[in-house]
Amino acid sequence: MAVNLQAIKDEILGYTVSTEEDLEQFRRQYIGRNNMIAALFAEMKNLPAEERKAYGQQINELKDAATEKFSALIAQLEANGQQQQEEHPDLTLPPRPDALGGIHPITATRRQIIRIFERVGFNVSEGPEIEDDWHNFSALNFPENHPAREMQDTFFIEKKPDIALRTHTSSVQVRVMEGQKPPIRTLSPGRVYRNEAISARAHCVFHQVEGLFIDKGVSFADLKQTLYYFAKEMFGQNIKVRFRPSYFPFTEPSAEMDISCLICGGTGCNVCKHSGWVEILGSGMVDPAVLQNCGIDPEEYSGFAFGMGIERITMLKYGIKDLRLFTENDVRFLRQFRSLI
Ligand code: 2NL
């Protein structure tokens, strides 16, 4: 038989396409039913027995060349189309919608706390995260040997004079008292640092809101009523509160405030450890020595202060069991808060 198999192979290898029709033409010729290679294969029975093997091998090579070329032509056509689209985008198409993000739950809680206190006359104050010993400890009446002043508890940047990452935002309020005359009603939200092992309940970086109210004749009754108002606004009008005596170096007397458990309503569960109550903040009357340290006459003025962890409040409000979720940035967690403002 006088068919030039090499010529056919060259034709296949040199084939080019620029349209879908060209590609279909190639397919019909070399791949589809009744294609040329299949016809050549059928010729094999007319050959003398000793030539059949070599002929069959050549036809098989042709077949492989055609299948490979077909894939290459498809890829080439696709790439051409894409390039053309990039060079000539269809400007009449509507734009793709932007992917909408959301507010982080810590941000949402911080904003909510601020909104509640702004309604009763508090403003917002901010200050540095790197603090000196005076603003973080000494002005706040921390004794010389207090454990918070140890390397074990606090991230020091320098020693003597001591410079550290602030361990609370009280340092901001010391700065406000030093710089302003009462009446002072201020809220200090921000990031604070403690040298803690990271777990489901503790982190070395977390967020706090502290509040400070100083004026003539401010009493413990004002503290209780203000924080009761806050609890009802934050957790619902049916919430119950209780105050327990406590101790802080910078307040006297001091009290911790509990709310009735949000999960079980007070009947007892794992979250409240079967007590029906959960602690949400610490508070107290500003110690006269602290007022004095900040240039405010304790004979003329008195005040109350409080502090709370934003992570803790957020976990209670939304039933979040592990605080590490706040910093892992797993979108499956964050997406659940997309509706917050
Ligand atoms: C807590 C307790 C508290 C304060 C913070 C404060 C600030 C100044 C003076 C006096 Cl400038 N006190 N802040 C008072 C009592 C408690 O925080 O458990 N925080 C997470």
Residues whose N, C-alpha, C, O or C-beta is under 5 A from the ligand:
A	BS01	2NL	S170 Q173 V174 E210 F248 F250 T251 L281 G282 S283 G284 V286 A305 F306 G307 M308 G309
